[in-house]
């Protein structure tokens, strides 16, 4: 993409910066303050600075030595850059393991030595990837240097089961006596969903659409006041994201899904949680029926 050969960390941070300006539709000329970006992304200023300089080489931002970095492009015009950054994963070994597991090329139990030989990597590199996989909940460490894969969304049946589980916990969360929405987060989620309805479904990348979907469901789960519901929704989203690595994303239903999300948010603001729960149940059931085993075949690209 340029004369610079960025590290995996720099690619990830550049991707996060582009995602931020596209999510918030920041205008051309917007000042990209390094301190603020570091706080929003959750890193230090040093890698932010390197990533911004790289984005300046790509023409995404302009650098004024005396004033800092400024957005040089309309966020909607950065789809190709966002797609290219998304196709440069920060952890390629992680994706190789995910793809092989989804394809059935890895057994339920594997040893580190076997994985090191298969992927030709050092133990430290392998363990970094396995630690991430363990945090996401689809592998656990066994005795000695062995690892055991856990359940994944890797079939029509598993996909339908995941929706049944989500219906149970997400609807229950909305009916919780402890349910309280956060006004600032509500407005952020509402803007994100409205942006999809207003045309974002056509130009946002598949990763950005998935993230917006996840933000909505995780926010509603968090507002339930039940940490177990929130943790469960986050884990399901991680497994859904993993399934999408090997599936073709279908963007046609995304506008309708965002409209359904907005209707649920409207009901929450009205304090009509019974209606919100009913809308959520219908929303998830519609997605489940669309992707039932006998409908159109398994395609994890359908989000809800």
N, C-alpha and C positions, 0 to 999 in steps of 0.2 A: 504493500500500500504506500510505501515511501522508501527513502534511502535508509531510514532508521530500522534496525531490527529490534523491536520492542520486546521486553520480557513479558512473561505471562501476567505478572502483576500489573504492568503498565497497560496491557490490552484490557484487562478487567476494569481498571479504573477509567480508561478512555471510554469503554462501553458504558460504564455507569454514568459518566458525565453526559454523554450523548443521550442516554435514556432520561436523565433528569431534565435536560432542556426540552426534549420532545414531550415528556409527560406534562410539564408545566407550560408548554408552548411559549418559552421565553423569547422575546422579540429580538430581531437583528440589532446588534449593538449592545445587548445586555452585558453588563460587567460580570465576568465570572471570577468572583473573588476566591482566592485560593483557600483562605481560612474557612469561609462558609462552605465551600465544596468539601473540604476535609471533614467538616462536622456532619454534613448531609450524607456523605458516603461512608464515613467511619474509618478514616485513615489519617495519616500525617500529611503535612503540606508538601514534603519532599516528593513523594510519588505523584501527587497531584500536579506539581509543577512540571515533572517530566512528561506526564500524560498530556498536559495542555500544550507543551512545546511540540509534541508529536502531532496532536490535532491541528496545530498551527501549520505544520508541514502539509497536512492533508487539505488545508483550506477551510476547515470547520470553524476555527477561531482565528482572530487577528491578535498579534502581540504588539503592544506599545511598551517599549522599555521603561517609560516613565509612569505609565498608568496601569499596566497589567494586561489581562486577556479579555477579549470581547467576542461575543458570538458573531460570526461572519455570515451565517446562512439562516434562512427560514427553517425552523425545525421540521416542517413537513417535507422539506426537500432533502432531508438527511436519511431517507429510508435505505438507500443503497449502502451508505456508510454504516448505518445501524445493523443491517443484515450482514455486512462483511465482518464487522466486529463480533457479531453473535456467532459467526461461523469459525471464529478463532478462539476456541475454548481455552480457559485458563488452566484446565486440568484435563488434557487429552487422555491420560491414562484412565481417569474416572469414566470418561465417555466410552473408551474401548471396553472396559469391564461391563459397563451398563449395556452396551450393544450386544456383547457376547452372551450376557446372562439372558437378555430378552429374546435372543435368537436361539436359546437352548444349548449354546456351545459350552457352557460352564455347568458342572454338576452342583448338587446341593451343598456339598462339602468340598472345600479346596484347601490346599496347604500353601503357605507363603513361597516355599521353594518352587512349587509347580507354577505359581503365578509369575514369579521372577523370571523363570525360564520362558514362559509363554510370551511375556511382554518385553523381555530383555531389559529389565530395569533393576536398579539397586533396591535393597530392602527398605532404605529410608524413603525413597520415592513411592514404593508400593504402599508402605504403611500410611503415608500421608493421604493417599487416595482411599485406602480402606477405612481410615479414621473418619473421613468425610462420609463415606457410605454408611458406616455404623451410626453416625449422628443422624442421618436421614432415616435410619430404621429398617434398612433392607439387608443387613448382614450383621452377624454378631460373632465375637471371637470365641473360639472353642479352646480346647486344651492345646498346650504347647504353641505351635505356630499355625494352628488350623483355624479356619473360618467357615461359618455356616450361613448360607443365604436364607433370608426369611421371605415371607409372602410379598408378591409384587402384583401390579396391575398388568398382567401379561396375557390375558385372554378375554374373550367376550364375557365369560362367566365372572371372572374377577372384576371386570369393569362394572358389571351390573351390581355385583355385591358391594362394590365401593359406593355406588350411588345409594343403595339401600341403607348402608351405614351412615352416609352423610345425611340422608333424610331424617334418620332417627336423631342424630345429635344436633344438627343445625336447627331443626324445628324446635327441639327441646330447649336449645339455648335461647331462642327468641321468646319462649314462654317462661323463662326463668324469672323468679321474683327479684333477683339481683340485677336484671338487665338494665343497663344505663349506657346510652350512647355518648360518645365524646364529640361535642359540637365541632371542634376544629377538624378532627379526623373525618367527621361526617361530611363537611364541606369539601375536603380534599378528595374523598372517595366519590362524592357526587360530581365534582368537576371532571374527574377521570372518566367516569361512566358517560357523562354527557358528551365529552370529547369524542368518544367512540361513536355515539349516536349521530353526532354532527358531521361524521365523515371519516373519523379515525379508523373505523373498521376497514376502510379501503387502503389507507396508507401506512398504518402502524404495522410493525413487524409482528410475526407470530409470537415471538418471545415477549414483546411489549403487551400484546393482547392477553397472553396468558398471565403475565404479571398483574395487569389491571384486574383480571378475574380473581386472581388469588388475593389481591389486596382487599377486594370487596368481601369475599367469604371469610377471610381471616379477621377482618375488622368486626364484622357482625358476631363472629364467634367470641372475639375478645370482649365485646360489650356484654356478653352473657354473664360475665362475672365468674365464670366457671373455668378454672385453669385447665381442667382435663378436656373439656370441649374444645378449647382453643388449641391445646397441644395436638389433639386428634385431627383437627381440621388442617393444621399446618403439616402434619405428617402425611395426610392423604394428598395434599397439594404437592408435596415433594415427590410422592410416588407417581402422581399424574404427570408431573413435569418429566420424570424419567421415562414414562411410557411414550411421551410425545417425541422423544429423541429419534424414535424409529418409525414415526407415523407422519403422514402428510396432513398438514393443518388445513382445515376447511374454514375459511373466514366468512362464508355466506351467513351463517346464523348469528354472527357476533353482534350485529346491530340490535337484533331482537333480544338477545341475552342481556345486553346493556340496558335496554328499555325495561326489561323485567327487573333488573337490579335497581333501577331508579324508582320503580313502583314500590319495591320493598322498602327502600330508604324513605320514601314519602310516607308510608304507613308507620314507620318507626318514629318519624318526626311528629306525626299526629298522635303518638302514644297508642296507636291501634295495633298492639302487638299480636292480637289474635288474627287480624287480617294479614299482617306481615308474615306470620307463621304459615298461613294458608297459601300465600303467594310463593313463599320459599318452597313449600312442599310441591306445589304445581310446577315450579321452575325446575326443581331437581328431577321430578317425575318425567317431565317432558324430555329432558336430556337423557334420562335412563331409557325411555321408550324408543327414542331416536336411535340409540346405539345398542338396543337389545340384540342378542346373538342372531336372531332370525331376521333382523331388519335389513341392514345394509352391510353387514360384515363389521369386523372389529376395526375401529379407527379412533385411536385415542386423541385425535386432533379436535374432537368435539369437546369444548369446555362448557362449564356451567357454574 
